[in-house]
Amino acid sequence: MSMHSSDSQRTGPIAVGSRVKMISTLGSRSGDTGPRVGVVVEDYADSVIDNSDLGRDWAPTLRWAIALDDGRLVFAPDGGL
């Protein structure tokens, strides 16, 4: 997933409470490829561990928890913010 500020220009860093628009790059499996809008509800920066430290490349810890306007809770990585 990549994430972009919902405004055309960002006014500050992404933080809990920021409104964001997400574009899914994984939606081809579910057919959900459109943009999704929501609010950042948690920042897990202190919990993110480099995958090489885990000894695996599956189920990485993602930094941002986002409550989408459609009621879903999703997680997104730091990259692409």
C-alpha positions in Angstrom: 0.0 0.0 0.0 1.1 3.5 -0.5 -0.4 6.3 1.5 -0.8 10.0 0.6 -2.1 13.0 2.5 -5.7 13.6 1.6 -4.8 17.2 0.7 -2.9 18.0 -2.5 -0.1 19.4 -0.4 0.9 18.2 3.0 0.9 20.8 5.7 2.8 18.7 8.2 4.0 15.2 9.1 1.6 12.3 9.3 0.5 11.7 12.9 -2.3 10.1 14.9 -5.5 12.0 13.9 -4.3 12.8 10.3 -6.7 12.2 7.5 -5.1 10.1 4.8 -5.9 8.6 1.4 -4.6 5.1 0.7 -4.1 3.5 -2.7 -4.0 -0.3 -2.4 -1.4 -2.1 -4.6 -2.6 -5.4 -3.2 -6.3 -5.1 -4.1 -6.1 -7.3 -7.2 -6.8 -10.3 -5.0 -10.0 -8.8 -3.5 -11.0 -6.5 -6.4 -10.6 -3.5 -4.1 -8.2 -1.3 -6.0 -9.7 2.1 -5.5 -8.5 4.8 -3.1 -9.6 4.5 0.6 -9.9 7.4 3.0 -9.5 7.3 6.7 -7.9 8.6 9.9 -4.6 7.4 11.4 -5.5 6.0 14.8 -2.2 4.6 16.0 1.5 4.9 15.2 3.5 1.8 15.9 7.0 3.4 15.2 8.4 1.9 18.4 7.2 -1.6 17.4 8.5 -1.8 13.9 11.3 -4.3 13.6 13.5 -4.8 10.5 12.4 -8.1 8.7 16.0 -9.2 8.7 16.0 -9.2 12.5 12.9 -11.4 12.5 14.5 -14.1 10.4 11.5 -14.2 8.1 9.9 -11.9 5.5 6.2 -12.6 6.2 3.9 -10.8 8.6 6.1 -7.7 9.1 5.0 -5.1 11.7 3.5 -2.1 9.9 3.8 1.4 11.3 0.3 3.0 10.8 -3.1 1.8 11.9 -5.8 3.5 9.9 -9.6 3.5 10.6 -11.1 3.7 7.1 -14.3 5.7 6.5 -16.0 2.4 5.5 -15.4 0.9 9.0 -12.4 -1.3 8.3 -9.1 -1.1 10.2 -6.0 -1.4 8.0 -2.3 -1.2 8.6 0.2 0.5 6.3 4.0 0.7 6.2 6.0 3.9 6.8 7.3 4.0 3.2 5.2 6.1 0.7 3.8 8.5 3.3 
